Each structure stands twice: as structure tokens, then as C-alpha cells.
Amino acid sequence: MPMEKNIESMEFEEALDELEKIVKALDEGRLSLKEASDLYIRGMQLKNHCTKLLETVELKLNQISPRENGTVNMVEREEVNI
């Protein structure tokens, strides 16, 4: 499984896809200890990246405040409760 692409440059879907492949490879149990260890580390890095991307989207969504007339209002960052 090639691990050449920089994780920080990955979109969420791409990182999640690679993470799912790593989980499958680890579940199959046919890897050497070194391969499994390397994949586990890469998987944790991918998981952390996906979590960071999701948190960023969540923050953006929390800044959107619906109005009664159906439009949306962007809440100022200081007003957002995290």
C-alpha cells in the first residue's frame, strides 16, 4: 500500500478511503510486525487529519444561524459556543 501522499494535503474523502484500506489490511492479519506498525501509525495520522477536518466543518456549521424567514445568518466567531 503506497504511503507517498502528504496527509495534510488530502481531502476528507481521500483520507477516509485510505484509512479504510489500512483497517482492512490490518484486519486481514497477513502483515509483518513492521508493516502492521507502519500502517497503524499512518492510520492514526489519517484519523487525526479526518477529525481535524470534521471539527473545522462543525465550527463553520455552528456559525450558521437560521432565521424564521428561511434565510441564514452567519454568527460572528466570538458568539459561537464550542
Residue, then its C-alpha position, 0 to 999 in steps of 0.5 A: m500500500p503506497m504511503e507517498k501522499n502528504i496527509e495534510s494535503m488530502e481531502f476528507e474523502e481521500a483520507l477516509d478511503e485510505l484509512e479504510k484500506i489500512v483497517k482492512a489490511l490490518d484486519e486481514g492479519r497477513l502483515s509483518l510486525k513492521e508493516a502492521s506498525d507502519l500502517y497503524i501509525r499512518g492510520m492514526q495520522l489519517k484519523n487525526h487529519c479526518t477529525k481535524l477536518l470534521e471539527t473545522v466543518e462543525l465550527k463553520l456549521n455552528q456559525i450558521s444561524p437560521r432565521e424564521n424567514g428561511t434565510v441564514n445568518m452567519v454568527e460572528r466567531e466570538e458568539v459561537n459556543i464550542 
